[in-house]
């Protein structure tokens, strides 16, 4: 499939989602989302800011955080909390799990089906699961 066509489709989807939520379509939101679409390292807000401001520092930290919050609120991205005090972001909003290397910090997606045999129905009475994610920690094949 043609990359330009795919990006045009993504742009149309972003516009549709943002407008359907009553939000303005801004270049900052596009820049942040586009950055996330082309990464699989689950960056922090600071890493996104650094990446976007490499050539011409024009975006502020507040703008990045507001854009991330807005994109998360409309379901285009998700926050990934894999370690205490560190919020990462992921443009892959389909159900999946994560692996984090304890040595180098690398993060990899794990297909949802990997843990399809979890017995969520065996939780104590009264607990209703709305969503879940498995976080696996260990050493990657590079460490």
Kinemage of the C-alpha trace (Angstrom):
@kinemage 1
@onewidth
@group {chain A} dominant
@subgroup {mainchain}
@vectorlist {calphas} color= white
{ca unk a 1} P 0.000 0.000 0.000
{ca unk a 2} L 1.204 3.498 -0.825
{ca unk a 3} L 2.659 5.264 2.286
{ca unk a 4} L 1.269 8.649 1.194
{ca unk a 5} L -2.212 7.127 0.908
{ca unk a 6} L -1.871 5.600 4.370
{ca unk a 7} L -0.831 8.968 5.871
{ca unk a 8} L -3.707 10.737 4.100
{ca unk a 9} L -6.061 8.172 5.555
{ca unk a 10} L -4.575 8.732 9.024
{ca unk a 11} L -4.934 12.499 8.603
{ca unk a 12} L -8.578 12.062 7.653
{ca unk a 13} L -9.145 9.763 10.634
{ca unk a 14} L -7.508 12.244 13.010
{ca unk a 15} L -9.606 15.106 11.674
{ca unk a 16} L -12.785 13.028 11.970
{ca unk a 17} L -12.046 11.914 15.526
{ca unk a 18} L -10.970 15.358 16.738
{ca unk a 19} L -13.942 17.107 15.156
{ca unk a 20} L -16.396 14.484 16.405
{ca unk a 21} L -15.201 15.283 19.932
{ca unk a 22} L -15.616 19.022 19.356
{ca unk a 23} L -11.856 19.605 19.345
{ca unk a 24} L -9.867 21.927 17.150
{ca unk a 25} L -7.499 20.310 14.688
{ca unk a 26} L -4.040 21.746 15.375
{ca unk a 27} L -0.622 21.252 13.821
{ca unk a 28} L 0.768 20.416 17.272
{ca unk a 29} L -1.627 17.499 17.717
{ca unk a 30} L -0.723 16.239 14.255
{ca unk a 31} L 3.010 16.537 14.976
{ca unk a 32} L 2.735 14.595 18.241
{ca unk a 33} L 0.507 11.899 16.762
{ca unk a 34} L 2.652 11.547 13.639
{ca unk a 35} L 5.729 11.170 15.834
{ca unk a 36} L 4.069 8.378 17.802
{ca unk a 37} L 2.842 6.632 14.653
{ca unk a 38} L 6.419 6.285 13.447
{ca unk a 39} L 7.852 4.920 16.699
{ca unk a 40} L 7.564 1.668 18.546
{ca unk a 41} L 9.738 2.552 21.549
{ca unk a 42} L 6.889 3.892 23.701
{ca unk a 43} L 8.465 7.320 24.309
{ca unk a 44} L 7.934 9.668 27.239
{ca unk a 45} L 6.591 13.181 26.689
{ca unk a 46} L 10.135 14.494 27.116
{ca unk a 47} L 11.449 12.159 24.413
{ca unk a 48} L 8.701 13.288 22.021
{ca unk a 49} L 9.481 16.945 22.794
{ca unk a 50} L 13.190 16.399 22.192
{ca unk a 51} L 12.498 14.562 18.929
{ca unk a 52} L 10.075 17.184 17.591
{ca unk a 53} L 12.330 20.103 18.550
{ca unk a 54} L 15.539 18.627 17.083
{ca unk a 55} L 15.634 20.904 14.074
{ca unk a 56} L 13.685 23.937 15.257
{ca unk a 57} L 12.662 24.272 18.911
{ca unk a 58} L 9.104 25.541 18.580
{ca unk a 59} L 6.987 23.288 20.790
{ca unk a 60} L 6.807 23.741 24.546
{ca unk a 61} L 6.572 21.006 27.141
{ca unk a 62} L 3.070 22.215 28.040
{ca unk a 63} L 1.968 21.926 24.402
{ca unk a 64} L 3.279 18.355 24.196
{ca unk a 65} L 1.510 17.341 27.419
{ca unk a 66} L -1.765 18.964 26.341
{ca unk a 67} L -1.580 17.345 22.915
{ca unk a 68} L -0.857 13.925 24.455
{ca unk a 69} L -3.731 14.323 26.901
{ca unk a 70} L -6.127 15.299 24.122
{ca unk a 71} L -5.028 12.464 21.832
{ca unk a 72} L -5.382 10.021 24.724
{ca unk a 73} L -8.816 11.349 25.673
{ca unk a 74} L -10.158 10.781 22.153
{ca unk a 75} L -8.644 7.306 21.929
{ca unk a 76} L -5.914 7.876 19.349
{ca unk a 77} L -3.096 6.971 21.729
{ca unk a 78} L -2.759 5.321 25.105
{ca unk a 79} L -0.636 5.872 28.167
{ca unk a 80} L 1.596 2.996 29.147
{ca unk a 81} L 2.717 2.775 32.764
{ca unk a 82} L 5.455 0.166 32.945
{ca unk a 83} L 7.449 1.532 35.847
{ca unk a 84} L 6.663 3.814 38.725
{ca unk a 85} L 6.767 7.507 37.891
{ca unk a 86} L 7.320 7.072 34.145
{ca unk a 87} L 4.465 7.611 31.710
{ca unk a 88} L 5.047 6.427 28.157
{ca unk a 89} L 2.827 6.732 25.099
{ca unk a 90} L 1.781 4.305 22.396
{ca unk a 91} L -0.086 4.896 19.137
{ca unk a 92} L -1.032 1.217 19.033
{ca unk a 93} L -4.399 1.316 20.791
{ca unk a 94} L -5.389 -2.237 19.913
{ca unk a 95} L -5.342 -4.658 22.860
{ca unk a 96} L -1.818 -5.885 23.566
{ca unk a 97} L 0.598 -6.430 26.439
{ca unk a 98} L 4.119 -5.175 27.090
{ca unk a 99} L 7.574 -6.521 27.901
{ca unk a 100} L 10.164 -4.259 29.575
{ca unk a 101} L 13.837 -5.180 29.776
{ca unk a 102} L 15.156 -4.532 33.274
{ca unk a 103} L 18.700 -3.968 31.955
{ca unk a 104} L 18.399 -1.680 28.925
{ca unk a 105} L 14.809 -0.450 29.365
{ca unk a 106} L 13.671 -1.610 25.921
{ca unk a 107} L 9.911 -2.037 25.595
{ca unk a 108} L 8.243 -4.421 23.188
{ca unk a 109} L 4.634 -5.148 22.391
{ca unk a 110} L 3.367 -8.635 23.143
{ca unk a 111} L 0.383 -9.888 21.112
{ca unk a 112} L -2.884 -10.014 23.044
{ca unk a 113} L -3.344 -13.719 22.312
{ca unk a 114} L -0.135 -14.579 24.201
{ca unk a 115} L -2.052 -14.532 27.489
{ca unk a 116} L -5.427 -15.719 26.237
{ca unk a 117} L -5.673 -18.376 28.966
{ca unk a 118} L -5.794 -15.947 31.903
{ca unk a 119} L -8.606 -16.841 34.277
{ca unk a 120} L -10.083 -13.417 34.899
{ca unk a 121} L -13.404 -15.012 35.742
{ca unk a 122} L -11.775 -16.472 38.880
{ca unk a 123} L -11.271 -13.093 40.520
{ca unk a 124} L -12.914 -12.579 43.925
{ca unk a 125} L -16.676 -12.013 43.875
{ca unk a 126} L -17.656 -8.415 43.326
{ca unk a 127} L -14.706 -7.451 41.122
{ca unk a 128} L -15.708 -6.525 37.579
{ca unk a 129} L -12.901 -6.321 35.050
{ca unk a 130} L -13.262 -3.562 32.487
{ca unk a 131} L -9.801 -3.919 30.982
{ca unk a 132} L -6.453 -5.434 31.780
{ca unk a 133} L -2.906 -5.545 30.522
{ca unk a 134} L -0.079 -7.923 31.371
{ca unk a 135} L 3.333 -6.359 31.955
{ca unk a 136} L 6.224 -8.779 31.673
{ca unk a 137} L 9.650 -7.720 32.943
{ca unk a 138} L 12.947 -9.463 32.421
{ca unk a 139} L 15.920 -9.362 30.077
{ca unk a 140} L 15.648 -8.934 26.328
{ca unk a 141} L 17.628 -10.999 23.831
{ca unk a 142} L 20.157 -8.157 23.469
{ca unk a 143} L 21.097 -8.049 27.177
